[in-house]
């Protein structure tokens, strides 16, 4: 539910903050005052295309933000969690539009592409009266609404799971059949490759060890010569080795220590140094003596490395990957050698899965036919009360040639607005007013099933008046009994039915024009309804009529819905 809307430097609004509640909220004002600015701002927050023309004159940027309570929106919470944007049970949307035409979008303070606003907005708000925001124009939304109305979601979930199982098994079967057709040729190739790899018999990690061995053997002469030189200098040169010198210095220092004991630590360090030099000499002596100068061994190592690299080039892998390649080829050979048994098992599994899908789809199709007939009749009856006498609404189910995760038919809402006119898809209804009233009738009837808790009706009362307008108002108020309904209207019969009332005023000061939105109390509501009834001059009769309309709406709905008392 939309709980707060903030607007700054947008159109002719300098700064505005609105607190919104559940129920029906009417937005009224003089023609040209900017009533649709609120709807336009929400549209931009839902990802509408923006340009610098929406920025208030003299400002550098427009800043829009909205807060939503997600308690009743598990789908929106799931979407946010999947995108690492969840923040308790609240959601903050923000859009900043700069003078250079660029815009920045944020979800819970995190920069996001505008498409993310559109995707999330599908779960938050449904704007009626403008084609680009009317979810009922989408075939998928129509199918979903029909299924929700009829209580089909569990059956649809079962159908989707059956389809996914069948589709996965079909893919496996197709891959296995293709592999089987090339089975013999592939097996010959695999046997040949595996013989080569087995002959090489390369172990995991062996390449690195061979490369280290090759470097050592190729440089063994340098290692031996330089190692012997260092060894001679450390311990094996007569009276000139480092070990002999340290030992000599240590004995001379012993005499000095007897004269000054402060030199004792130095003596200890020389003793330690002598031990380390002697140990280093011992280790180096063992290394030099063990050095392998065998050229035949070097040739064998280089030959094995060359064979590994040649085979790796052939298979377009690194030499280090050859052991893993051998395992993969071996597994593929085993699969092909047992493919006949697997093929029979998969064929039977595909038949079983297809039968399960068909049974579920047939059951869903039959239920959809009954639900479509019932919903079509109820909406047609509602249209007569909304100023469309003779209007017809039907739900067409068209059988598909191929199965889909959603069933074996498409769902399309069709309408005839006037007697004698053919039924046409809802998406092709030309009149915005007719589209809004049709949508209103559908939403009221399917209120319990609809998933979006915030509905916005922009000028739904276009082209109607009198008793029909009052019916529209009652329908909107009834719809607001369980959700949030924001209605931009110019009819007093509709405004009088609202739970909450905002008035849009345009004010001019010198050469500056700006719009403000006022939350009206009970008395101010009556005055605004009176203005809508009688124009600029408010007479006592007009005020009395307005008071009667507002109070009558409350009493009438309290009789029908005791919770409104």
ZAMARGU-4260 file (C-alpha; in steps of 0.2 Angstrom, whole numbers, plus 5000, padded with zeros to 4 digits):
<rodrens>
0) 5000/5000/5000 | 5006/5018/4996 | 5009/5027/5012 | 5018/5042/5007 | 5021/5053/4992
5) 5034/5067/4991 | 5036/5078/4976 | 5048/5092/4974 | 5051/5104/4959 | 5039/5094/4948
10) 5028/5102/4935 | 5021/5117/4944 | 5023/5109/4961 | 5037/5117/4972 | 5036/5105/4987
15) 5023/5092/4992 | 5021/5078/5005 | 5006/5067/5006 | 5001/5054/5019 | 4989/5041/5011
20) 4978/5028/5020 | 4968/5013/5015 | 4951/5016/5008 | 4945/5027/4994 | 4954/5044/4992
25) 4947/5057/4980 | 4957/5070/4971 | 4948/5085/4965 | 4951/5103/4959 | 4947/5116/4946
30) 4951/5111/4928 | 4969/5115/4925 | 4974/5115/4943 | 4985/5099/4940 | 4975/5085/4947
35) 4984/5072/4937 | 5001/5078/4943 | 5000/5066/4957 | 4996/5052/4945 | 5010/5057/4933
40) 5022/5058/4948 | 5018/5040/4953 | 5019/5035/4935 | 5037/5041/4934 | 5041/5032/4951
45) 5034/5016/4942 | 5047/5018/4928 | 5038/5029/4915 | 5049/5038/4903 | 5055/5055/4909
50) 5062/5071/4901 | 5067/5088/4907 | 5051/5096/4903 | 5043/5089/4919 | 5055/5100/4930
55) 5048/5115/4938 | 5053/5131/4929 | 5069/5138/4938 | 5074/5122/4946 | 5088/5111/4942
60) 5080/5094/4945 | 5064/5086/4950 | 5064/5074/4965 | 5050/5061/4968 | 5049/5048/4981
65) 5036/5036/4987 | 5035/5024/5002 | 5025/5008/5002 | 5019/4996/5016 | 5023/4978/5010
70) 5013/4968/5023 | 5000/4962/5011 | 5013/4961/4996 | 5023/4944/4998 | 5027/4944/4979
75) 5035/4962/4981 | 5045/4956/4996 | 5051/4941/4986 | 5056/4952/4972 | 5066/4963/4983
80) 5074/4949/4992 | 5079/4941/4976 | 5088/4957/4971 | 5096/4960/4988 | 5085/4975/4990
85) 5073/4970/5005 | 5071/4981/5019 | 5060/4974/5033 | 5042/4976/5026 | 5044/4993/5018
90) 5049/4999/5001 | 5056/5017/4996 | 5055/5022/4978 | 5064/5037/4972 | 5067/5046/4955
95) 5078/5061/4952 | 5076/5069/4935 | 5090/5082/4930 | 5089/5097/4918 | 5100/5088/4906
100) 5087/5074/4903 | 5095/5061/4913 | 5086/5052/4927 | 5092/5042/4942 | 5081/5028/4950
105) 5083/5021/4968 | 5075/5006/4977 | 5077/5007/4996 | 5092/5019/4993 | 5101/5008/4981
110) 5103/5015/4963 | 5094/5004/4950 | 5090/5004/4932 | 5073/5011/4927 | 5067/4994/4921
115) 5069/4988/4940 | 5056/5001/4944 | 5044/4995/4931 | 5047/4976/4936 | 5043/4980/4955
120) 5029/4992/4950 | 5019/4978/4943 | 5016/4972/4961 | 5013/4989/4969 | 5001/5000/4959
125) 4989/4998/4945 | 4984/5014/4936 | 4967/5013/4927 | 4963/5025/4913 | 4979/5025/4904
130) 4984/5011/4892 | 5002/5010/4897 | 4998/5006/4915 | 4983/4995/4914 | 4988/4978/4919
135) 4971/4971/4913 | 4977/4975/4895 | 4990/4961/4896 | 4984/4944/4891 | 4995/4936/4904
140) 4987/4947/4918 | 4969/4943/4911 | 4973/4924/4912 | 4980/4927/4930 | 4965/4937/4935
145) 4953/4923/4929 | 4963/4910/4938 | 4963/4920/4954 | 4945/4923/4953 | 4941/4905/4951
150) 4953/4899/4964 | 4965/4891/4952 | 4982/4895/4958 | 4986/4878/4966 | 4980/4869/4950
155) 4990/4881/4939 | 5006/4878/4950 | 5003/4859/4948 | 5001/4861/4930 | 5017/4871/4928
160) 5027/4858/4938 | 5020/4844/4927 | 5025/4854/4911 | 5043/4858/4918 | 5045/4839/4921
165) 5039/4834/4904 | 5049/4847/4895 | 5065/4842/4904 | 5062/4824/4900 | 5059/4828/4882
170) 5075/4838/4881 | 5085/4823/4889 | 5076/4811/4877 | 5080/4822/4862 | 5098/4823/4867
175) 5100/4805/4870 | 5092/4801/4853 | 5104/4812/4844 | 5118/4804/4853 | 5111/4787/4849
180) 5111/4790/4830 | 5129/4794/4831 | 5133/4781/4844 | 5144/4769/4835 | 5155/4783/4827
185) 5157/4792/4843 | 5161/4776/4852 | 5175/4772/4840 | 5182/4790/4842 | 5181/4788/4861
190) 5190/4772/4861 | 5204/4779/4851 | 5206/4794/4862 | 5205/4784/4878 | 5219/4773/4871
195) 5230/4788/4868 | 5226/4795/4885 | 5229/4778/4893 | 5246/4776/4885 | 5251/4793/4891
200) 5244/4789/4908 | 5246/4806/4915 | 5242/4809/4933 | 5234/4824/4941 | 5247/4837/4945
205) 5261/4828/4935 | 5264/4841/4922 | 5269/4854/4936 | 5281/4841/4943 | 5288/4837/4926
210) 5291/4855/4922 | 5301/4857/4939 | 5311/4841/4935 | 5315/4847/4917 | 5321/4864/4924
215) 5332/4855/4937 | 5340/4843/4924 | 5343/4856/4911 | 5353/4867/4923 | 5361/4853/4933
220) 5379/4858/4928 | 5376/4876/4934 | 5368/4870/4950 | 5383/4858/4953 | 5397/4871/4949
225) 5389/4885/4959 | 5384/4874/4973 | 5401/4867/4975 | 5409/4884/4975 | 5397/4890/4989
230) 5401/4874/4999 | 5419/4877/4998 | 5417/4894/5004 | 5406/4889/5018 | 5415/4874/5026
235) 5427/4865/5014 | 5441/4877/5010 | 5457/4874/5021 | 5458/4888/5034 | 5449/4900/5023
240) 5432/4894/5025 | 5418/4905/5033 | 5416/4891/5046 | 5435/4891/5051 | 5435/4910/5052
245) 5420/4911/5063 | 5427/4897/5074 | 5444/4907/5075 | 5435/4923/5080 | 5424/4915/5093
250) 5440/4908/5102 | 5448/4926/5101 | 5432/4933/5108 | 5432/4921/5123 | 5448/4929/5129
255) 5440/4946/5128 | 5424/4940/5137 | 5435/4936/5152 | 5440/4954/5152 | 5423/4961/5149
260) 5408/4950/5151 | 5397/4962/5141 | 5404/4954/5126 | 5396/4937/5131 | 5380/4940/5120
265) 5392/4943/5105 | 5400/4926/5108 | 5384/4917/5109 | 5379/4925/5092 | 5395/4919/5084
270) 5392/4901/5091 | 5375/4901/5084 | 5381/4908/5067 | 5394/4894/5067 | 5381/4881/5069
275) 5370/4888/5055 | 5385/4889/5043 | 5390/4871/5047 | 5371/4865/5045 | 5370/4875/5028
280) 5386/4867/5022 | 5379/4849/5027 | 5363/4852/5017 | 5372/4859/5002 | 5384/4844/5002
285) 5370/4832/5002 | 5361/4842/4988 | 5377/4842/4977 | 5381/4824/4979 | 5363/4819/4974
290) 5362/4830/4958 | 5358/4820/4943 | 5368/4823/4928 | 5361/4809/4917 | 5356/4817/4900
295) 5345/4801/4896 | 5334/4806/4911 | 5332/4824/4904 | 5328/4817/4887 | 5314/4806/4895
300) 5307/4820/4904 | 5307/4832/4889 | 5299/4818/4878 | 5285/4815/4891 | 5281/4834/4892
305) 5281/4835/4873 | 5269/4821/4871 | 5257/4829/4884 | 5257/4845/4875 | 5255/4838/4858
310) 5240/4828/4865 | 5233/4844/4873 | 5234/4854/4857 | 5224/4840/4848 | 5210/4841/4861
315) 5211/4860/4863 | 5214/4859/4882 | 5229/4863/4893 | 5241/4849/4897 | 5235/4850/4915
320) 5217/4846/4910 | 5221/4830/4901 | 5218/4819/4917 | 5200/4827/4918 | 5197/4825/4900
325) 5201/4806/4901 | 5188/4805/4915 | 5175/4814/4905 | 5178/4803/4889 | 5177/4788/4900
330) 5160/4793/4907 | 5153/4797/4890 | 5159/4780/4884 | 5150/4772/4898 | 5134/4782/4895
335) 5134/4777/4876 | 5137/4759/4880 | 5121/4759/4891 | 5111/4771/4881 | 5098/4758/4875
340) 5092/4755/4892 | 5092/4773/4896 | 5082/4777/4880 | 5068/4765/4884 | 5067/4772/4902
345) 5066/4790/4896 | 5053/4786/4883 | 5042/4779/4896 | 5045/4793/4908 | 5041/4806/4894
350) 5024/4797/4891 | 5020/4797/4909 | 5024/4815/4912 | 5014/4820/4896 | 4999/4811/4902
355) 5000/4819/4920 | 5001/4836/4911 | 4986/4833/4900 | 4975/4827/4914 | 4979/4842/4924
360) 4977/4854/4909 | 4960/4846/4904 | 4954/4849/4922 | 4960/4867/4922 | 4952/4870/4905
365) 4935/4864/4910 | 4936/4875/4926 | 4941/4890/4916 | 4927/4888/4904 | 4914/4889/4919
370) 4923/4903/4927 | 4924/4913/4911 | 4906/4912/4908 | 4902/4917/4926 | 4914/4931/4927
375) 4908/4938/4910 | 4890/4938/4915 | 4893/4947/4931 | 4904/4960/4923 | 4891/4963/4909
380) 4877/4966/4923 | 4889/4978/4932 | 4892/4988/4916 | 4874/4992/4914 | 4874/5001/4931
385) 4890/5010/4926 | 4882/5020/4911 | 4885/5007/4898 | 4868/4999/4895 | 4868/4985/4883
390) 4887/4983/4885 | 4893/4965/4884 | 4909/4958/4892 | 4915/4940/4888 | 4931/4930/4891
395) 4937/4921/4875 | 4947/4905/4878 | 4957/4900/4862 | 4964/4883/4861 | 4983/4882/4858
400) 4991/4869/4847 | 5006/4867/4859 | 5006/4864/4878 | 5012/4879/4888 | 5016/4880/4907
405) 5000/4890/4909 | 4989/4877/4900 | 4981/4873/4884 | 4972/4890/4880 | 4975/4908/4879
410) 4963/4920/4889 | 4957/4936/4881 | 4945/4949/4888 | 4933/4955/4875 | 4920/4969/4876
415) 4906/4977/4866 | 4903/4995/4874 | 4886/4998/4864 | 4872/4987/4858 | 4875/4981/4840
420) 4894/4983/4841 | 4905/4967/4839 | 4915/4961/4853 | 4933/4967/4853 | 4948/4964/4863
425) 4949/4975/4879 | 4966/4982/4873 | 4958/4989/4858 | 4944/4999/4867 | 4946/5017/4861
430) 4937/5027/4874 | 4947/5030/4890 | 4932/5032/4900 | 4924/5016/4894 | 4940/5007/4897
435) 4941/5014/4915 | 4923/5009/4919 | 4925/4991/4912 | 4941/4990/4922 | 4932/4996/4937
440) 4918/4983/4935 | 4930/4969/4933 | 4941/4975/4948 | 4925/4977/4960 | 4919/4959/4955
445) 4936/4951/4957 | 4942/4962/4972 | 4946/4947/4982 | 4956/4939/4969 | 4966/4954/4963
450) 4984/4954/4969 | 4988/4973/4968 | 4982/4983/4984 | 4984/5000/4977 | 4972/5005/4962
455) 4973/5023/4954 | 4958/5028/4943 | 4962/5043/4933 | 4946/5052/4927 | 4935/5036/4927
460) 4920/5046/4927 | 4923/5054/4910 | 4906/5055/4900 | 4895/5050/4914 | 4884/5060/4927
465) 4869/5059/4938 | 4864/5042/4945 | 4878/5033/4935 | 4891/5044/4943 | 4884/5040/4960
470) 4885/5021/4956 | 4903/5023/4951 | 4907/5032/4967 | 4899/5018/4977 | 4908/5005/4968
475) 4924/5014/4971 | 4921/5016/4989 | 4916/4998/4990 | 4932/4993/4982 | 4941/5004/4995
480) 4934/4994/5009 | 4948/4981/5007 | 4962/4991/4998 | 4968/5008/4993 | 4959/5017/4979
485) 4965/5034/4973 | 4953/5042/4961 | 4955/5058/4951 | 4938/5065/4948 | 4928/5080/4943
490) 4911/5073/4948 | 4904/5078/4966 | 4894/5061/4966 | 4910/5052/4966 | 4920/5064/4977
495) 4906/5063/4990 | 4909/5044/4992 | 4928/5045/4997 | 4935/5041/5014 | 4949/5053/5011
500) 4949/5069/5001 | 4963/5080/4993 | 4960/5096/4985 | 4972/5102/4971 | 4974/5121/4970
505) 4984/5132/4958 | 4990/5148/4965 | 4998/5163/4956 | 5010/5175/4964 | 5016/5188/4952
510) 5024/5179/4938 | 5025/5163/4948 | 5012/5149/4948 | 5013/5133/4959 | 5001/5120/4964
515) 4997/5114/4982 | 4987/5099/4988 | 4976/5101/5003 | 4970/5087/5014 | 4952/5092/5018
520) 4942/5089/5034 | 4924/5086/5035 | 4918/5104/5033 | 4931/5107/5020 | 4925/5092/5010
525) 4907/5098/5010 | 4913/5115/5004 | 4923/5107/4990 | 4908/5095/4985 | 4897/5111/4985
530) 4909/5120/4973 | 4909/5105/4961 | 4890/5106/4962 | 4887/5124/4960 | 4902/5133/4954
535) 4911/5148/4961 | 4896/5155/4971 | 4891/5143/4985 | 4873/5146/4991 | 4865/5139/5006
540) 4855/5126/4995 | 4871/5120/4987 | 4880/5118/5004 | 4865/5109/5010 | 4865/5097/4995
545) 4883/5094/4997 | 4881/5090/5015 | 4867/5078/5011 | 4878/5069/4998 | 4893/5067/5010
550) 4883/5061/5025 | 4871/5050/5014 | 4887/5041/5007 | 4893/5037/5024 | 4876/5031/5030
555) 4873/5021/5014 | 4889/5012/5016 | 4888/5009/5034 | 4871/5000/5031 | 4879/4989/5018
560) 4896/4987/5027 | 4894/4988/5046 | 4913/4990/5048 | 4911/5008/5042 | 4900/5014/5056
</rodrens>
